[in-house]
Amino acid sequence: MVNPSRSNAWEDIDPASDHFAVLGLPRQYRVARDELEQRYLERAQAVHPDRFAHADMAVQRAIMERSAAVNESYRVLRDPVRRAEYLVKLGGIDLDSSDPAHGAPAMGTDFLVDMIERRETLEAARASGASALASLCRRIEDEAEDVFERALADIEAGRTRAAARLLVERRYLQRLLDEIEGATTR
């Protein structure tokens, strides 16, 4: 635990560590929200640039790096989806990469055809009006939530590749939800 009242507490924070280590949390999906907040506030206080305004340039640079690492770690870990995707990345699969070995799993033809059919369903709902769009939105939200819960179960069981595939599926569903939302605001 970082004690921000110690003058050198900032040295306990390694900006090269993973986001969980930066905040002093276990590397797992289930993190208590209040513990995440507490760890973030402790570390943010320990590396707040104003506390080091009179330090030499090397220390100020180190503080800025640590402060950026603390803020980025908090930004990622406070968001449940980003936290899950980050755990998959720590497991060796980067969902933002197309690398065949370590990137996002390629979705099968059946899934892609299904997504095309869903877009056709969206067009039909758009033509039918607001209530059809709302109904479609609820169905897709429920499905996205179910896919996400299954991905979390795979993460907790150490099945990184299976979790990655489900998280990619969730991204597709989220894009569809974004399109539905765009259709309802027009």
C-alpha positions as semicolon CSV with decimal commas, in nm:
position;residue;x (nm);y (nm);z (nm)
1;M;0,000;0,000;0,000
2;V;0,130;0,343;-0,092
3;N;0,147;0,589;0,195
4;P;0,109;0,929;0,023
5;S;0,238;1,114;0,329
6;R;0,583;0,959;0,277
7;S;0,793;1,200;0,074
8;N;0,923;0,921;-0,151
9;A;0,596;0,724;-0,185
10;W;0,599;0,799;-0,557
11;E;0,897;0,565;-0,594
12;D;0,669;0,271;-0,506
13;I;0,476;0,323;-0,831
14;D;0,636;0,170;-1,139
15;P;0,487;0,324;-1,454
16;A;0,605;0,023;-1,656
17;S;0,389;-0,216;-1,452
18;D;0,049;-0,340;-1,557
19;H;-0,255;-0,133;-1,454
20;F;-0,338;-0,360;-1,162
21;A;0,013;-0,333;-1,018
22;V;0,017;0,045;-1,064
23;L;-0,290;0,065;-0,842
24;G;-0,180;-0,213;-0,608
25;L;-0,470;-0,441;-0,694
26;P;-0,484;-0,815;-0,761
27;R;-0,488;-0,906;-1,131
28;Q;-0,848;-1,025;-1,152
29;Y;-1,176;-0,904;-1,295
30;R;-1,366;-0,878;-0,969
31;V;-1,241;-0,562;-0,799
32;A;-1,445;-0,383;-0,536
33;R;-1,537;-0,037;-0,665
34;D;-1,455;0,130;-0,331
35;E;-1,115;-0,040;-0,316
36;L;-1,038;0,071;-0,672
37;E;-1,136;0,429;-0,582
38;Q;-0,931;0,423;-0,261
39;R;-0,619;0,288;-0,432
40;Y;-0,652;0,540;-0,712
41;L;-0,692;0,834;-0,473
42;E;-0,393;0,724;-0,261
43;R;-0,169;0,690;-0,563
44;A;-0,297;1,004;-0,734
45;Q;-0,220;1,198;-0,418
46;A;0,128;1,043;-0,391
47;V;0,217;1,149;-0,747
48;H;0,028;1,474;-0,778
49;P;0,255;1,713;-0,972
50;D;0,175;2,007;-0,741
51;R;0,348;1,825;-0,454
52;F;0,671;1,829;-0,658
53;A;0,661;2,178;-0,808
54;H;0,996;2,264;-0,652
55;A;1,170;1,933;-0,722
56;D;1,441;1,903;-0,984
57;M;1,344;1,832;-1,346
58;A;1,429;1,461;-1,328
59;V;1,193;1,410;-1,034
60;Q;0,921;1,619;-1,201
61;R;0,951;1,407;-1,517
62;A;0,931;1,088;-1,309
63;I;0,625;1,223;-1,128
64;M;0,453;1,309;-1,457
65;E;0,515;0,954;-1,587
66;R;0,379;0,801;-1,270
67;S;0,082;1,036;-1,259
68;A;-0,004;0,947;-1,620
69;A;0,029;0,575;-1,538
70;V;-0,199;0,607;-1,234
71;N;-0,462;0,798;-1,432
72;E;-0,452;0,558;-1,729
73;S;-0,471;0,257;-1,496
74;Y;-0,776;0,401;-1,326
75;R;-0,940;0,489;-1,659
76;V;-0,903;0,129;-1,781
77;L;-0,988;-0,055;-1,461
78;R;-1,296;0,148;-1,363
79;D;-1,471;0,048;-1,687
80;P;-1,590;-0,315;-1,666
81;V;-1,554;-0,386;-2,039
82;R;-1,212;-0,223;-2,070
83;R;-1,100;-0,414;-1,757
84;A;-1,207;-0,745;-1,912
85;E;-1,040;-0,660;-2,243
86;Y;-0,724;-0,558;-2,056
87;L;-0,714;-0,892;-1,871
88;V;-0,737;-1,069;-2,207
89;K;-0,451;-0,849;-2,330
90;L;-0,245;-0,945;-2,025
91;G;-0,326;-1,306;-2,119
92;G;-0,157;-1,253;-2,455
93;I;-0,441;-1,150;-2,687
94;D;-0,468;-0,789;-2,801
95;L;-0,821;-0,728;-2,927
96;D;-0,703;-0,417;-3,110
97;S;-0,454;-0,612;-3,319
98;S;-0,507;-0,825;-3,627
99;D;-0,194;-1,031;-3,564
100;P;-0,294;-1,395;-3,634
101;A;-0,114;-1,531;-3,328
102;H;-0,178;-1,266;-3,064
103;G;-0,453;-1,045;-3,209
104;A;-0,829;-1,052;-3,200
105;P;-0,972;-1,387;-3,301
106;A;-1,120;-1,388;-3,652
107;M;-1,493;-1,433;-3,644
108;G;-1,637;-1,718;-3,846
109;T;-1,843;-1,683;-4,160
110;D;-2,162;-1,789;-3,982
111;F;-2,122;-1,510;-3,727
112;L;-2,049;-1,250;-3,995
113;V;-2,352;-1,359;-4,199
114;D;-2,560;-1,335;-3,881
115;M;-2,438;-0,976;-3,829
116;I;-2,538;-0,887;-4,186
117;E;-2,883;-1,030;-4,118
118;R;-2,905;-0,828;-3,797
119;R;-2,832;-0,509;-3,993
120;E;-3,114;-0,602;-4,229
121;T;-3,335;-0,647;-3,921
122;L;-3,225;-0,301;-3,807
123;E;-3,330;-0,154;-4,143
124;A;-3,670;-0,323;-4,113
125;A;-3,710;-0,195;-3,755
126;R;-3,609;0,154;-3,869
127;A;-3,887;0,142;-4,128
128;S;-4,137;0,015;-3,869
129;G;-4,077;0,296;-3,621
130;A;-3,962;0,375;-3,270
131;S;-4,125;0,083;-3,089
132;A;-3,965;-0,172;-3,324
133;L;-3,625;-0,006;-3,272
134;A;-3,671;-0,008;-2,894
135;S;-3,762;-0,377;-2,898
136;L;-3,460;-0,462;-3,112
137;C;-3,239;-0,255;-2,884
138;R;-3,357;-0,444;-2,573
139;R;-3,293;-0,782;-2,739
140;I;-2,941;-0,683;-2,848
141;E;-2,862;-0,532;-2,506
142;D;-2,968;-0,855;-2,335
143;E;-2,758;-1,058;-2,577
144;A;-2,454;-0,833;-2,531
145;E;-2,488;-0,865;-2,154
146;D;-2,510;-1,245;-2,179
147;V;-2,204;-1,259;-2,407
148;F;-2,012;-1,037;-2,164
149;E;-2,103;-1,257;-1,864
150;R;-1,984;-1,565;-2,054
151;A;-1,659;-1,385;-2,138
152;L;-1,608;-1,305;-1,770
153;A;-1,660;-1,670;-1,679
154;D;-1,395;-1,764;-1,935
155;I;-1,155;-1,501;-1,798
156;E;-1,199;-1,631;-1,445
157;A;-1,146;-1,989;-1,567
158;G;-0,828;-1,890;-1,751
159;R;-0,975;-1,952;-2,097
160;T;-0,826;-1,642;-2,258
161;R;-0,885;-1,737;-2,623
162;A;-1,253;-1,817;-2,558
163;A;-1,296;-1,493;-2,362
164;A;-1,131;-1,297;-2,642
165;R;-1,371;-1,438;-2,899
166;L;-1,670;-1,346;-2,685
167;L;-1,536;-0,996;-2,625
168;V;-1,497;-0,948;-3,001
169;E;-1,857;-1,067;-3,041
170;R;-1,961;-0,814;-2,778
171;R;-1,785;-0,540;-2,975
172;Y;-1,989;-0,629;-3,283
173;L;-2,308;-0,620;-3,077
174;Q;-2,208;-0,285;-2,926
175;R;-2,155;-0,140;-3,276
176;L;-2,501;-0,262;-3,367
177;L;-2,642;-0,098;-3,053
178;D;-2,467;0,224;-3,148
179;E;-2,632;0,205;-3,491
180;I;-2,971;0,149;-3,327
181;E;-2,914;0,448;-3,102
182;G;-2,819;0,654;-3,405
183;A;-3,138;0,546;-3,577
184;T;-3,351;0,649;-3,279
185;T;-3,199;0,997;-3,256
186;R;-3,274;1,088;-3,617
